[in-house]
């Protein structure tokens, strides 16, 4: 057997089903976290575009800033708690 070959036993030891369930949940959780990150980045890009449009349309900057901050806070709240309230 060379250094890079792996010897696989004929009868593999049985795995604890709870370990497999935990591994599946960890994978799913990781996938959800990646999706949440992507969604948050998309929401922030959209918010940035909306802020520029609002200012260009003549909406007062303090009002735009306040509305943008509320939206940004909502995005973070959903990611942290799973809901708005």
LOMARLUM-740149 format. One record per residue: residue in one letter; z, y, x of N, C-alpha, C, O, CB in turn; residue number from 1. Coordinates in steps of 0.02 Angstrom, whole numbers. Glycine has a CB too. Layout:
('A' (Z Y X) (Z Y X) (Z Y X) (Z Y X) (Z Y X) NUM)
...
***
This chain:
('X' (0 -59 43) (0 0 0) (0 62 45) (41 68 91) (62 0 -49) 1)
('X' (-46 108 32) (-49 169 72) (4 218 48) (37 208 -2) (-119 201 68) 2)
('X' (11 272 86) (63 322 71) (54 355 3) (103 375 -28) (64 374 124) 3)
('X' (-8 362 -20) (-20 399 -82) (-21 355 -144) (-25 382 -199) (-84 436 -76) 4)
('X' (-19 291 -137) (-19 247 -195) (50 242 -226) (101 242 -190) (-45 177 -176) 5)
('X' (51 237 -291) (114 231 -327) (116 162 -358) (69 140 -391) (122 286 -381) 6)
('X' (170 129 -347) (178 62 -375) (206 68 -445) (260 96 -455) (224 17 -330) 7)
('X' (169 41 -494) (190 44 -564) (214 -25 -584) (177 -74 -580) (132 69 -610) 8)
('X' (276 -30 -607) (302 -96 -627) (266 -120 -690) (242 -81 -731) (378 -93 -639) 9)
('X' (262 -186 -696) (229 -215 -754) (266 -198 -818) (235 -183 -869) (222 -291 -747) 10)
('X' (331 -200 -816) (372 -185 -875) (409 -119 -861) (461 -118 -828) (422 -243 -890) 11)
('X' (382 -66 -888) (413 -1 -879) (479 2 -917) (484 -26 -971) (366 57 -902) 12)
('X' (529 35 -888) (593 40 -924) (584 81 -988) (543 126 -991) (648 72 -879) 13)
('X' (623 63 -1039) (618 98 -1102) (651 167 -1097) (703 175 -1065) (650 57 -1159) 14)
('X' (619 215 -1128) (646 283 -1127) (687 294 -1190) (674 266 -1243) (589 336 -1122) 15)
('X' (736 336 -1182) (778 355 -1238) (736 399 -1284) (710 450 -1262) (843 394 -1213) 16)
('X' (729 381 -1348) (688 421 -1394) (712 493 -1401) (672 538 -1414) (686 388 -1462) 17)
('X' (777 504 -1392) (802 573 -1398) (776 616 -1340) (765 676 -1349) (879 573 -1398) 18)
('X' (765 586 -1282) (737 623 -1225) (666 645 -1241) (646 702 -1227) (739 580 -1160) 19)
('X' (627 600 -1270) (559 616 -1288) (557 671 -1341) (515 716 -1338) (522 554 -1314) 20)
('X' (603 668 -1388) (606 719 -1441) (624 787 -1411) (595 839 -1430) (658 699 -1495) 21)
('X' (671 787 -1364) (691 850 -1332) (633 878 -1291) (620 938 -1293) (753 840 -1287) 22)
('X' (598 835 -1255) (540 858 -1215) (486 888 -1261) (456 939 -1244) (511 800 -1175) 23)
('X' (474 857 -1318) (424 883 -1365) (446 951 -1392) (405 996 -1399) (413 833 -1424) 24)
('X' (510 958 -1408) (536 1022 -1432) (531 1075 -1379) (515 1133 -1394) (608 1014 -1456) 25)
('X' (545 1058 -1316) (539 1106 -1261) (467 1129 -1253) (455 1189 -1242) (565 1075 -1196) 26)
('X' (420 1083 -1257) (349 1101 -1252) (330 1148 -1309) (296 1199 -1298) (304 1038 -1253) 27)
('X' (350 1132 -1370) (335 1174 -1428) (366 1243 -1421) (335 1293 -1437) (359 1140 -1493) 28)
('X' (427 1245 -1397) (461 1309 -1387) (425 1351 -1336) (417 1412 -1344) (534 1298 -1366) 29)
('X' (403 1320 -1283) (366 1356 -1231) (300 1383 -1258) (281 1439 -1243) (353 1309 -1170) 30)
('X' (266 1343 -1297) (203 1365 -1327) (214 1424 -1374) (175 1472 -1375) (169 1307 -1365) 31)
('X' (268 1422 -1413) (283 1477 -1458) (300 1540 -1419) (281 1595 -1439) (342 1459 -1505) 32)
('X' (335 1533 -1363) (352 1591 -1322) (289 1624 -1294) (283 1685 -1292) (399 1571 -1265) 33)
('X' (242 1583 -1272) (179 1610 -1246) (140 1645 -1301) (113 1699 -1290) (135 1554 -1215) 34)
('X' (138 1615 -1360) (104 1647 -1417) (137 1713 -1436) (103 1761 -1452) (102 1599 -1477) 35)
('X' (204 1715 -1434) (240 1776 -1450) (225 1830 -1399) (216 1888 -1417) (316 1762 -1453) 36)
('X' (222 1811 -1336) (205 1860 -1284) (135 1889 -1295) (125 1949 -1290) (210 1828 -1214) 37)
('X' (88 1846 -1310) (20 1868 -1322) (17 1914 -1384) (-17 1965 -1383) (-28 1808 -1332) 38)
('X' (52 1895 -1436) (53 1935 -1497) (85 2003 -1484) (62 2054 -1510) (90 1898 -1554) 39)
('X' (138 2003 -1445) (172 2066 -1430) (126 2112 -1389) (122 2172 -1402) (238 2053 -1392) 40)
('X' (92 2084 -1340) (45 2124 -1301) (-10 2153 -1344) (-29 2211 -1337) (15 2083 -1244) 41)
('X' (-36 2112 -1390) (-89 2135 -1435) (-63 2191 -1481) (-97 2241 -1492) (-117 2077 -1477) 42)
('X' (-2 2182 -1507) (28 2233 -1551) (39 2298 -1512) (27 2352 -1539) (94 2208 -1580) 43)
('X' (61 2293 -1450) (72 2353 -1411) (7 2388 -1394) (4 2450 -1394) (110 2336 -1347) 44)
('X' (-46 2350 -1380) (-112 2381 -1367) (-137 2416 -1430) (-163 2472 -1427) (-164 2327 -1345) 45)
('X' (-129 2383 -1487) (-150 2414 -1550) (-110 2477 -1564) (-138 2527 -1586) (-143 2364 -1608) 46)
('X' (-45 2474 -1552) (-2 2532 -1563) (-24 2589 -1518) (-25 2647 -1539) (71 2514 -1549) 47)
('X' (-40 2574 -1456) (-63 2626 -1410) (-126 2659 -1436) (-132 2721 -1434) (-76 2596 -1340) 48)
('X' (-173 2620 -1460) (-235 2647 -1488) (-220 2690 -1550) (-249 2744 -1558) (-284 2591 -1506) 49)
('X' (-176 2666 -1593) (-158 2703 -1653) (-125 2770 -1636) (-138 2820 -1670) (-112 2662 -1697) 50)
('X' (-83 2771 -1585) (-50 2833 -1565) (-103 2883 -1543) (-100 2942 -1562) (1 2819 -1507) 51)
('X' (-151 2861 -1503) (-204 2906 -1480) (-244 2933 -1539) (-260 2992 -1542) (-251 2869 -1430) 52)
('X' (-261 2888 -1586) (-298 2909 -1646) (-258 2959 -1687) (-286 3009 -1712) (-317 2848 -1688) 53)
('X' (-194 2946 -1696) (-152 2989 -1736) (-147 3059 -1706) (-151 3109 -1741) (-82 2959 -1744) 54)
('X' (-138 3062 -1640) (-134 3127 -1607) (-201 3163 -1612) (-203 3223 -1624) (-114 3118 -1533) 55)
('X' (-255 3127 -1602) (-322 3157 -1607) (-336 3181 -1678) (-373 3229 -1688) (-376 3106 -1586) 56)
('X' (-307 3148 -1728) (-317 3168 -1797) (-274 3227 -1817) (-282 3254 -1872) (-303 3109 -1843) 57)
('X' (-230 3248 -1773) (-190 3307 -1787) (-120 3295 -1813) (-85 3342 -1832) (-226 3349 -1834) 58)
('X' (-99 3232 -1815) (-31 3218 -1837) (16 3243 -1781) (4 3230 -1723) (-20 3140 -1851) 59)
('X' (69 3278 -1799) (114 3306 -1748) (141 3251 -1701) (161 3197 -1723) (172 3342 -1781) 60)
('X' (141 3266 -1637) (162 3217 -1586) (232 3190 -1598) (241 3129 -1593) (159 3250 -1517) 61)
('X' (282 3231 -1615) (348 3202 -1628) (348 3151 -1684) (383 3100 -1680) (398 3257 -1644) 62)
('X' (309 3164 -1736) (306 3116 -1792) (272 3051 -1769) (295 2997 -1786) (267 3147 -1852) 63)
('X' (218 3058 -1731) (184 2998 -1705) (231 2958 -1660) (234 2897 -1665) (120 3018 -1665) 64)
('X' (267 2993 -1617) (313 2959 -1571) (368 2923 -1610) (386 2866 -1593) (345 3010 -1523) 65)
('X' (394 2954 -1662) (447 2923 -1702) (421 2860 -1737) (454 2809 -1737) (475 2972 -1753) 66)
('X' (363 2866 -1767) (334 2808 -1801) (318 2752 -1752) (329 2693 -1767) (270 2828 -1839) 67)
('X' (292 2770 -1694) (275 2719 -1643) (339 2685 -1619) (339 2624 -1608) (239 2752 -1584) 68)
('X' (392 2723 -1612) (455 2693 -1589) (483 2645 -1641) (508 2591 -1623) (507 2749 -1575) 69)
('X' (479 2662 -1704) (502 2617 -1757) (461 2552 -1755) (490 2498 -1760) (495 2651 -1827) 70)
('X' (396 2558 -1748) (353 2499 -1745) (370 2456 -1684) (375 2395 -1689) (279 2519 -1744) 71)
('X' (378 2488 -1628) (395 2452 -1566) (463 2417 -1573) (470 2359 -1553) (397 2501 -1506) 72)
('X' (511 2452 -1602) (577 2421 -1614) (571 2360 -1660) (604 2309 -1649) (626 2472 -1644) 73)
('X' (529 2366 -1711) (519 2309 -1757) (489 2249 -1721) (509 2192 -1732) (473 2330 -1815) 74)
('X' (441 2261 -1677) (410 2207 -1639) (463 2171 -1598) (467 2109 -1599) (353 2234 -1593) 75)
('X' (503 2209 -1562) (555 2179 -1520) (608 2143 -1561) (631 2090 -1542) (588 2233 -1476) 76)
('X' (626 2172 -1618) (676 2141 -1661) (651 2073 -1687) (689 2025 -1689) (692 2188 -1720) 77)
('X' (588 2070 -1707) (561 2007 -1732) (562 1954 -1677) (580 1897 -1690) (489 2016 -1757) 78)
('X' (544 1974 -1617) (544 1925 -1562) (615 1903 -1544) (625 1845 -1526) (510 1955 -1501) 79)
('X' (663 1948 -1548) (731 1931 -1529) (767 1891 -1582) (804 1844 -1567) (770 1993 -1513) 80)
('X' (758 1910 -1646) (798 1880 -1699) (759 1834 -1745) (788 1795 -1783) (830 1934 -1739) 81)
('X' (693 1838 -1743) (653 1797 -1788) (640 1830 -1855) (606 1801 -1898) (685 1731 -1799) 82)
('X' (665 1891 -1864) (654 1926 -1927) (666 2000 -1918) (695 2022 -1868) (699 1898 -1983) 83)
('X' (644 2038 -1966) (652 2111 -1961) (724 2132 -1971) (748 2179 -1938) (608 2145 -2012) 84)
('X' (761 2099 -2017) (827 2122 -2033) (877 2065 -2035) (936 2076 -2048) (827 2158 -2099) 85)
***
